[in-house]
Amino acid sequence: MAASAPSYNNNNGTTTATAEQALLSEHTEKHFTASEVVRDIIIGVSDGLTVPFALAAGLSGTNASSTIVLTAGIAEVAAGAISMGLGGYLAAKGEADHYAMELKREQEEILTVPDTEAAEIAEILAEYGIEPHEYAPVVNALRRKPQAWLDFMMKFELGLEKPDPKRALQSALTIAVAYAIGGLVPLSPYMFIKHVQKAVLVSIGVTLVALLIFGYIKGRFTGNKPIRSAFETALIGALASGAAYGMAKVVEKF
Protein backbone atom coordinates (compact mmCIF):
# COMPACT_ATOMS: atom_id res chain seq x y z
CA MET A 1 0.00 0.00 0.00
CA ALA A 2 1.32 3.42 -0.89
CA ALA A 3 2.20 5.70 1.98
CA SER A 4 -0.28 8.42 2.73
CA ALA A 5 0.64 11.97 1.77
CA PRO A 6 2.15 14.07 4.58
CA SER A 7 0.00 16.71 6.14
CA TYR A 8 0.27 19.63 8.57
CA ASN A 9 -2.11 21.65 10.68
CA ASN A 10 -2.84 25.34 10.26
CA ASN A 11 -5.54 27.67 11.58
CA ASN A 12 -8.11 26.21 9.22
CA GLY A 13 -7.52 22.57 10.15
CA THR A 14 -5.63 19.81 8.40
CA THR A 15 -4.29 20.52 4.94
CA THR A 16 -2.91 17.72 2.81
CA ALA A 17 0.18 18.01 0.66
CA THR A 18 -2.04 17.96 -2.42
CA ALA A 19 -4.01 20.92 -1.14
CA GLU A 20 -0.74 22.65 -0.30
CA GLN A 21 0.46 22.26 -3.89
CA ALA A 22 -2.87 23.59 -5.13
CA LEU A 23 -2.49 26.67 -2.95
CA LEU A 24 1.04 27.26 -4.21
CA SER A 25 0.00 26.90 -7.83
CA GLU A 26 -2.79 29.45 -7.36
CA HIS A 27 -0.52 32.01 -5.70
CA THR A 28 2.08 33.79 -7.81
CA GLU A 29 4.83 35.65 -6.01
CA LYS A 30 5.62 39.06 -7.46
CA HIS A 31 9.06 39.53 -5.98
CA PHE A 32 11.68 41.21 -8.14
CA THR A 33 14.53 38.74 -8.71
CA ALA A 34 16.80 40.42 -11.27
CA SER A 35 18.55 42.61 -8.69
CA GLU A 36 22.09 41.87 -9.90
CA VAL A 37 21.34 42.85 -13.49
CA VAL A 38 19.54 46.01 -12.34
CA ARG A 39 22.48 46.87 -10.09
CA ASP A 40 24.87 46.56 -13.04
CA ILE A 41 22.63 48.73 -15.23
CA ILE A 42 22.39 51.35 -12.48
CA ILE A 43 26.17 51.41 -12.04
CA GLY A 44 26.79 51.66 -15.77
CA VAL A 45 24.16 54.25 -16.67
CA SER A 46 24.72 56.49 -13.64
CA ASP A 47 28.47 56.69 -14.28
CA GLY A 48 27.92 56.91 -18.03
CA LEU A 49 25.63 59.90 -17.65
CA THR A 50 27.77 61.67 -15.05
CA VAL A 51 31.44 61.22 -16.04
CA PRO A 52 31.24 62.15 -19.76
CA PHE A 53 28.81 64.93 -18.79
CA ALA A 54 31.38 66.40 -16.39
CA LEU A 55 34.17 65.96 -18.95
CA ALA A 56 32.21 67.68 -21.71
CA ALA A 57 31.25 70.53 -19.41
CA GLY A 58 34.84 70.93 -18.27
CA LEU A 59 36.19 71.04 -21.82
CA SER A 60 33.45 73.47 -22.81
CA GLY A 61 34.68 75.72 -20.03
CA THR A 62 38.02 75.99 -21.83
CA ASN A 63 36.26 77.19 -25.00
CA ALA A 64 37.32 74.07 -26.87
CA SER A 65 35.49 73.36 -30.12
CA SER A 66 32.57 70.95 -30.29
CA THR A 67 34.74 68.59 -32.34
CA ILE A 68 37.39 68.43 -29.62
CA VAL A 69 34.77 67.94 -26.90
CA LEU A 70 33.09 65.20 -28.89
CA THR A 71 36.37 63.43 -29.73
CA ALA A 72 37.56 63.52 -26.12
CA GLY A 73 34.13 62.48 -24.89
CA ILE A 74 33.89 59.47 -27.18
CA ALA A 75 37.40 58.41 -26.20
CA GLU A 76 36.42 58.66 -22.53
CA VAL A 77 33.22 56.67 -23.10
CA ALA A 78 35.16 53.90 -24.82
CA ALA A 79 37.84 53.79 -22.12
CA GLY A 80 35.26 54.11 -19.35
CA ALA A 81 33.08 51.32 -20.72
CA ILE A 82 36.07 48.98 -20.92
CA SER A 83 37.29 49.94 -17.45
CA MET A 84 33.85 49.66 -15.83
CA GLY A 85 33.15 46.37 -17.60
CA LEU A 86 36.47 44.95 -16.48
CA GLY A 87 35.74 46.09 -12.93
CA GLY A 88 32.38 44.33 -13.01
CA TYR A 89 34.00 41.16 -14.35
CA LEU A 90 36.68 41.11 -11.65
CA ALA A 91 34.13 41.79 -8.91
CA ALA A 92 31.85 38.96 -10.02
CA LYS A 93 34.84 36.64 -10.53
CA GLY A 94 36.02 37.48 -7.03
CA GLU A 95 32.62 36.58 -5.59
CA ALA A 96 32.67 33.24 -7.43
CA ASP A 97 36.20 32.45 -6.22
CA HIS A 98 35.24 33.35 -2.65
CA TYR A 99 32.19 31.08 -2.82
CA ALA A 100 34.27 28.18 -4.17
CA MET A 101 36.84 28.62 -1.40
CA GLU A 102 34.21 28.68 1.35
CA LEU A 103 32.38 25.72 -0.22
CA LYS A 104 35.55 23.61 -0.11
CA ARG A 105 36.22 24.63 3.49
CA GLU A 106 32.65 23.79 4.53
CA GLN A 107 32.84 20.40 2.80
CA GLU A 108 35.99 19.57 4.75
CA GLU A 109 34.42 20.64 8.05
CA ILE A 110 31.35 18.46 7.46
CA LEU A 111 33.66 15.47 6.90
CA THR A 112 36.12 16.15 9.73
CA VAL A 113 33.96 17.71 12.46
CA PRO A 114 30.38 16.64 11.69
CA ASP A 115 29.18 16.99 15.29
CA THR A 116 30.38 20.58 15.45
CA GLU A 117 28.68 21.38 12.16
CA ALA A 118 25.46 19.73 13.39
CA ALA A 119 25.64 21.88 16.53
CA GLU A 120 25.92 24.93 14.28
CA ILE A 121 22.70 23.90 12.50
CA ALA A 122 20.98 23.70 15.87
CA GLU A 123 22.34 27.12 16.82
CA ILE A 124 21.08 28.67 13.60
CA LEU A 125 17.60 27.22 14.01
CA ALA A 126 17.51 28.24 17.67
CA GLU A 127 18.05 31.85 16.59
CA TYR A 128 14.64 31.65 14.89
CA GLY A 129 13.00 30.65 18.17
CA ILE A 130 12.74 26.95 17.30
CA GLU A 131 12.93 24.68 20.35
CA PRO A 132 15.43 21.77 20.63
CA HIS A 133 12.74 19.12 20.35
CA GLU A 134 11.52 20.83 17.18
CA TYR A 135 14.83 21.28 15.40
CA ALA A 136 16.39 17.95 16.39
CA PRO A 137 14.59 16.04 13.56
CA VAL A 138 15.70 18.73 11.08
CA VAL A 139 19.33 18.40 12.18
CA ASN A 140 19.19 14.61 11.88
CA ALA A 141 17.52 14.81 8.46
CA LEU A 142 20.22 17.16 7.14
CA ARG A 143 22.97 14.89 8.48
CA ARG A 144 21.56 12.10 6.33
CA LYS A 145 21.72 14.31 3.23
CA PRO A 146 25.27 15.72 2.83
CA GLN A 147 24.50 17.94 -0.16
CA ALA A 148 21.46 19.49 1.50
CA TRP A 149 23.54 19.90 4.66
CA LEU A 150 26.26 21.69 2.70
CA ASP A 151 23.75 23.95 0.93
CA PHE A 152 22.12 24.81 4.27
CA MET A 153 25.44 25.78 5.86
CA MET A 154 26.50 27.89 2.89
CA LYS A 155 23.24 29.82 2.88
CA PHE A 156 22.33 30.13 6.55
CA GLU A 157 25.71 30.04 8.29
CA LEU A 158 27.80 31.98 5.78
CA GLY A 159 25.02 33.89 4.00
CA LEU A 160 26.37 32.95 0.56
CA GLU A 161 24.31 32.15 -2.52
CA LYS A 162 25.75 30.01 -5.31
CA PRO A 163 26.82 32.43 -8.06
CA ASP A 164 25.76 32.02 -11.66
CA PRO A 165 28.73 30.67 -13.69
CA LYS A 166 27.91 33.21 -16.40
CA ARG A 167 27.64 36.08 -13.93
CA ALA A 168 31.13 37.57 -14.48
CA LEU A 169 30.81 37.91 -18.26
CA GLN A 170 27.19 39.03 -18.01
CA SER A 171 28.11 41.70 -15.45
CA ALA A 172 30.99 42.98 -17.60
CA LEU A 173 28.86 43.29 -20.73
CA THR A 174 25.89 44.83 -18.90
CA ILE A 175 27.95 47.51 -17.18
CA ALA A 176 29.97 48.32 -20.31
CA VAL A 177 26.92 48.66 -22.58
CA ALA A 178 24.99 50.64 -19.95
CA TYR A 179 27.96 52.99 -19.52
CA ALA A 180 28.28 53.53 -23.28
CA ILE A 181 24.56 54.25 -23.68
CA GLY A 182 24.56 56.65 -20.76
CA GLY A 183 27.74 58.36 -21.97
CA LEU A 184 26.35 59.14 -25.41
CA VAL A 185 23.49 61.20 -23.94
CA PRO A 186 25.53 64.25 -22.81
CA LEU A 187 27.72 64.03 -25.91
CA SER A 188 24.89 63.91 -28.46
CA PRO A 189 24.36 67.73 -28.67
CA TYR A 190 28.00 68.19 -29.68
CA MET A 191 27.33 65.97 -32.71
CA PHE A 192 24.83 68.45 -34.13
CA ILE A 193 25.72 71.84 -32.65
CA LYS A 194 29.02 73.37 -33.74
CA HIS A 195 28.97 76.31 -31.32
CA VAL A 196 30.34 74.85 -28.09
CA GLN A 197 28.56 77.24 -25.71
CA LYS A 198 25.19 76.42 -27.25
CA ALA A 199 26.05 72.72 -27.27
CA VAL A 200 26.93 72.69 -23.57
CA LEU A 201 23.62 74.35 -22.67
CA VAL A 202 21.68 71.76 -24.66
CA SER A 203 23.85 69.01 -23.16
CA ILE A 204 23.03 70.24 -19.65
CA GLY A 205 19.31 70.25 -20.38
CA VAL A 206 19.28 66.85 -22.10
CA THR A 207 21.45 65.20 -19.45
CA LEU A 208 19.50 66.60 -16.50
CA VAL A 209 16.26 65.31 -18.03
CA ALA A 210 17.92 61.93 -18.60
CA LEU A 211 19.20 61.89 -15.00
CA LEU A 212 15.72 62.71 -13.67
CA ILE A 213 14.13 59.93 -15.74
CA PHE A 214 16.87 57.46 -14.84
CA GLY A 215 16.69 58.38 -11.15
CA TYR A 216 12.91 57.94 -11.15
CA ILE A 217 13.15 54.50 -12.80
CA LYS A 218 15.96 53.51 -10.44
CA GLY A 219 13.80 54.47 -7.46
CA ARG A 220 10.93 52.35 -8.77
CA PHE A 221 13.13 49.28 -9.16
CA THR A 222 15.07 49.65 -5.91
CA GLY A 223 12.08 50.41 -3.70
CA ASN A 224 13.13 53.99 -2.91
CA LYS A 225 10.91 57.01 -3.36
CA PRO A 226 11.04 57.62 -7.14
CA ILE A 227 10.73 61.42 -6.96
CA ARG A 228 13.44 61.70 -4.33
CA SER A 229 15.67 59.31 -6.26
CA ALA A 230 15.17 61.35 -9.44
CA PHE A 231 16.22 64.64 -7.84
CA GLU A 232 19.14 63.06 -5.96
CA THR A 233 20.49 61.55 -9.19
CA ALA A 234 20.09 64.81 -11.10
CA LEU A 235 21.73 66.78 -8.26
CA ILE A 236 24.80 64.51 -8.25
CA GLY A 237 25.19 64.91 -12.02
CA ALA A 238 24.74 68.68 -11.81
CA LEU A 239 27.31 69.02 -9.03
CA ALA A 240 29.85 66.90 -10.94
CA SER A 241 29.48 68.85 -14.16
CA GLY A 242 29.43 72.20 -12.34
CA ALA A 243 32.63 71.33 -10.50
CA ALA A 244 34.35 70.27 -13.73
CA TYR A 245 33.21 73.41 -15.56
CA GLY A 246 34.33 75.67 -12.72
CA MET A 247 37.68 73.92 -12.41
CA ALA A 248 38.27 74.35 -16.13
CA LYS A 249 37.56 78.06 -15.87
CA VAL A 250 39.96 78.42 -12.96
CA VAL A 251 42.74 76.53 -14.76
CA GLU A 252 42.13 78.55 -17.94
CA LYS A 253 43.00 81.78 -16.09
CA PHE A 254 46.41 80.43 -15.26
Backbone torsions as a table, in degrees:
resi	resn	phi	psi	omega
1	MET	NA	136.7	-179.5
2	ALA	-70.4	146.2	179.6
3	ALA	-68.8	145.6	179.7
4	SER	-71.7	151.8	-178.3
5	ALA	-68.6	141.9	179.4
6	PRO	-65.7	155.3	-179.2
7	SER	-142.0	165.9	175.8
8	TYR	-144.3	164.7	-179.2
9	ASN	-104.8	138.9	170.9
10	ASN	-131.5	-167.4	-175.7
11	ASN	-66.0	-20.0	-177.5
12	ASN	-97.5	4.4	-179.1
13	GLY	111.7	-157.1	-176.2
14	THR	-85.4	131.6	178.8
15	THR	-121.6	124.3	-179.2
16	THR	-76.9	165.7	178.7
17	ALA	-62.5	-32.7	178.5
18	THR	-65.2	-43.5	178.4
19	ALA	-64.9	-36.3	178.4
20	GLU	-61.2	-46.1	179.1
21	GLN	-62.9	-36.0	178.5
22	ALA	-64.5	-41.0	178.8
23	LEU	-63.7	-42.5	-179.1
24	LEU	-66.4	-36.7	-179.5
25	SER	-70.7	-27.7	-179.8
26	GLU	-80.6	-24.1	-176.0
27	HIS	-102.2	124.7	178.9
28	THR	-110.2	119.8	177.7
29	GLU	-72.5	140.9	-178.5
30	LYS	-114.5	33.1	178.2
31	HIS	-73.8	147.3	178.2
32	PHE	-87.5	123.0	-171.9
33	THR	-115.3	0.4	-177.9
34	ALA	-99.2	40.5	-173.0
35	SER	-63.3	-36.8	-178.0
36	GLU	-67.0	-41.9	178.9
37	VAL	-65.7	-43.7	179.2
38	VAL	-62.8	-40.0	177.6
39	ARG	-60.1	-42.5	178.9
40	ASP	-64.8	-41.3	178.8
41	ILE	-64.0	-42.9	179.4
42	ILE	-61.6	-45.4	179.3
43	ILE	-60.8	-47.5	-177.1
44	GLY	-66.3	-49.6	-176.6
45	VAL	-68.1	-43.4	-178.0
46	SER	-61.8	-44.1	177.2
47	ASP	-70.4	-37.8	179.8
48	GLY	-63.7	-36.7	177.8
49	LEU	-74.2	-36.1	-171.2
50	THR	-84.0	-49.7	-172.9
51	VAL	-66.3	-53.2	178.0
52	PRO	-63.0	-31.1	176.8
53	PHE	-61.6	-47.5	179.1
54	ALA	-65.3	-39.9	179.1
55	LEU	-63.1	-46.9	-179.2
56	ALA	-63.2	-41.4	178.9
57	ALA	-65.4	-40.5	179.1
58	GLY	-63.9	-44.1	178.6
59	LEU	-66.6	-35.3	177.6
60	SER	-64.4	-31.2	178.4
61	GLY	-67.6	-18.8	177.8
62	THR	-93.1	6.6	-178.7
63	ASN	63.7	28.2	174.7
64	ALA	-68.6	157.8	-179.8
65	SER	-74.1	161.2	178.6
66	SER	-60.0	-34.5	179.9
67	THR	-63.5	-43.7	179.6
68	ILE	-65.7	-43.6	179.1
69	VAL	-61.0	-44.4	-178.9
70	LEU	-65.9	-44.0	-179.6
71	THR	-62.5	-47.0	179.3
72	ALA	-65.4	-38.2	-179.6
73	GLY	-65.3	-44.6	179.5
74	ILE	-64.5	-40.5	177.4
75	ALA	-61.2	-41.4	179.3
76	GLU	-66.2	-40.8	179.2
77	VAL	-62.1	-43.4	179.2
78	ALA	-63.3	-48.5	-179.9
79	ALA	-65.4	-40.5	-179.3
80	GLY	-65.8	-40.6	179.5
81	ALA	-63.4	-42.5	178.8
82	ILE	-65.0	-46.0	-178.7
83	SER	-63.8	-46.0	-179.7
84	MET	-65.4	-41.7	178.8
85	GLY	-62.9	-42.6	178.0
86	LEU	-63.3	-39.4	177.3
87	GLY	-62.1	-42.3	177.6
88	GLY	-64.1	-39.0	179.0
89	TYR	-63.4	-48.2	-178.2
90	LEU	-64.9	-36.8	179.1
91	ALA	-65.1	-47.3	179.6
92	ALA	-66.4	-38.0	177.8
93	LYS	-64.9	-38.2	177.9
94	GLY	-64.0	-40.2	177.8
95	GLU	-63.4	-41.8	179.7
96	ALA	-65.2	-42.1	179.3
97	ASP	-65.2	-39.8	178.7
98	HIS	-64.2	-41.7	178.9
99	TYR	-63.0	-44.0	-179.1
100	ALA	-62.8	-39.5	179.3
101	MET	-65.0	-46.0	-180.0
102	GLU	-68.3	-33.6	177.9
103	LEU	-63.4	-45.5	179.0
104	LYS	-62.6	-41.6	-180.0
105	ARG	-64.6	-40.5	-179.3
106	GLU	-68.7	-38.2	176.5
107	GLN	-59.5	-43.4	-180.0
108	GLU	-65.5	-38.6	-179.5
109	GLU	-68.4	-36.4	178.3
110	ILE	-65.2	-34.7	179.8
111	LEU	-78.3	-37.6	-173.1
112	THR	-92.8	-35.2	-179.5
113	VAL	-131.1	62.6	-175.3
114	PRO	-61.7	-35.7	-179.5
115	ASP	-65.7	-38.7	177.8
116	THR	-65.3	-42.4	179.0
117	GLU	-65.6	-37.5	177.2
118	ALA	-65.0	-38.2	177.4
119	ALA	-64.3	-33.0	178.0
120	GLU	-68.4	-36.0	174.5
121	ILE	-59.6	-47.9	-179.8
122	ALA	-59.1	-40.9	-179.7
123	GLU	-64.4	-41.5	179.3
124	ILE	-62.9	-47.3	-179.2
125	LEU	-66.3	-34.4	179.3
126	ALA	-64.2	-30.0	178.7
127	GLU	-64.7	-21.0	177.7
128	TYR	-91.4	8.4	178.4
129	GLY	83.1	14.0	179.7
130	ILE	-83.9	131.7	-177.1
131	GLU	-76.6	156.3	-179.0
132	PRO	-54.5	-41.0	-179.2
133	HIS	-70.6	-16.5	178.5
134	GLU	-89.2	-38.1	-177.2
135	TYR	-90.0	-13.1	179.4
136	ALA	-56.6	-45.6	177.9
137	PRO	-63.2	-33.2	178.9
138	VAL	-66.9	-43.6	179.0
139	VAL	-61.0	-46.1	-179.6
140	ASN	-64.2	-39.0	179.2
141	ALA	-64.7	-41.7	179.0
142	LEU	-67.0	-34.3	179.4
143	ARG	-65.6	-25.0	179.1
144	ARG	-83.9	-9.4	-178.0
145	LYS	-128.1	87.6	-173.7
146	PRO	-54.8	-40.2	-178.0
147	GLN	-68.6	-42.2	177.2
148	ALA	-64.5	-38.2	177.5
149	TRP	-60.4	-46.4	180.0
150	LEU	-63.3	-45.1	179.6
151	ASP	-61.5	-40.3	179.9
152	PHE	-62.6	-45.5	-177.9
153	MET	-66.5	-39.5	-180.0
154	MET	-63.9	-39.7	-175.5
155	LYS	-82.3	-46.3	-171.5
156	PHE	-95.4	-26.5	176.2
157	GLU	-86.9	-46.3	-175.0
158	LEU	-98.2	-14.9	-180.0
159	GLY	68.4	32.5	-177.6
160	LEU	-112.4	133.6	174.8
161	GLU	-102.1	142.7	179.5
162	LYS	-63.4	121.5	-177.7
163	PRO	-74.6	152.1	175.3
164	ASP	-70.6	128.5	179.9
165	PRO	-57.1	-27.0	-179.0
166	LYS	-91.5	2.9	-172.6
167	ARG	-61.0	-43.3	-175.8
168	ALA	-60.9	-50.0	-179.3
169	LEU	-67.1	-40.9	179.1
170	GLN	-61.9	-43.3	179.8
171	SER	-63.1	-43.5	-179.4
172	ALA	-60.9	-47.4	-178.2
173	LEU	-67.5	-41.3	-178.7
174	THR	-63.0	-47.7	-179.2
175	ILE	-64.8	-43.6	-178.1
176	ALA	-63.4	-46.7	-179.6
177	VAL	-66.4	-42.0	179.2
178	ALA	-62.6	-39.8	178.7
179	TYR	-63.9	-45.1	-178.6
180	ALA	-63.2	-42.8	179.7
181	ILE	-64.3	-46.7	178.7
182	GLY	-62.8	-38.7	-177.3
183	GLY	-68.1	-27.0	-179.3
184	LEU	-74.8	-19.7	-178.4
185	VAL	-63.1	-55.4	-179.4
186	PRO	-69.9	-17.8	-179.7
187	LEU	-87.8	-19.8	-174.2
188	SER	-57.7	-39.6	178.8
189	PRO	-60.4	-31.7	-179.2
190	TYR	-70.5	-15.6	177.1
191	MET	-75.0	-24.2	-172.7
192	PHE	-118.8	-17.1	-177.5
193	ILE	-114.3	118.4	-176.4
194	LYS	-78.1	-33.8	-179.2
195	HIS	-76.7	116.6	-170.0
196	VAL	-64.5	-35.4	-178.3
197	GLN	-69.8	-33.9	174.8
198	LYS	-71.5	-39.5	-179.1
199	ALA	-63.1	-40.8	-178.2
200	VAL	-67.3	-34.7	177.9
201	LEU	-66.7	-42.6	177.5
202	VAL	-66.0	-39.8	178.8
203	SER	-60.9	-42.0	178.3
204	ILE	-60.9	-47.1	-178.9
205	GLY	-63.6	-47.8	-178.5
206	VAL	-63.0	-44.1	-176.3
207	THR	-69.2	-40.5	178.5
208	LEU	-62.9	-40.2	176.6
209	VAL	-63.2	-44.2	178.9
210	ALA	-62.3	-40.7	179.2
211	LEU	-65.2	-39.3	177.9
212	LEU	-63.7	-46.3	180.0
213	ILE	-64.5	-45.7	-179.7
214	PHE	-63.3	-43.9	179.4
215	GLY	-62.9	-38.1	178.5
216	TYR	-64.7	-46.8	179.2
217	ILE	-63.7	-41.3	178.5
218	LYS	-60.0	-42.9	178.8
219	GLY	-62.5	-37.7	178.7
220	ARG	-64.8	-41.4	-176.8
221	PHE	-76.4	-34.6	-175.2
222	THR	-91.0	-5.0	177.8
223	GLY	87.5	4.2	176.2
224	ASN	-85.0	170.6	177.7
225	LYS	-69.1	117.5	-173.9
226	PRO	-58.2	-42.5	-177.9
227	ILE	-64.9	-44.9	178.8
228	ARG	-63.3	-42.8	178.8
229	SER	-61.4	-38.9	-179.8
230	ALA	-63.0	-47.2	-177.8
231	PHE	-71.3	-34.7	177.0
232	GLU	-63.6	-43.9	-179.4
233	THR	-64.3	-44.2	179.3
234	ALA	-65.4	-38.0	-179.7
235	LEU	-64.2	-42.7	179.0
236	ILE	-61.5	-44.3	178.6
237	GLY	-63.9	-40.3	-180.0
238	ALA	-66.1	-42.5	179.2
239	LEU	-63.5	-42.4	-179.5
240	ALA	-63.3	-47.2	-179.1
241	SER	-68.4	-38.6	178.4
242	GLY	-63.0	-41.0	178.6
243	ALA	-64.7	-42.9	179.8
244	ALA	-65.1	-42.5	180.0
245	TYR	-64.1	-45.3	179.8
246	GLY	-64.2	-41.5	178.7
247	MET	-62.4	-40.0	179.0
248	ALA	-63.6	-39.4	178.2
249	LYS	-65.2	-39.8	179.2
250	VAL	-65.0	-47.3	-179.3
251	VAL	-63.3	-36.4	-178.3
252	GLU	-60.3	-32.0	-178.1
253	LYS	-71.7	-21.0	179.6
254	PHE	-94.5	NA	NA
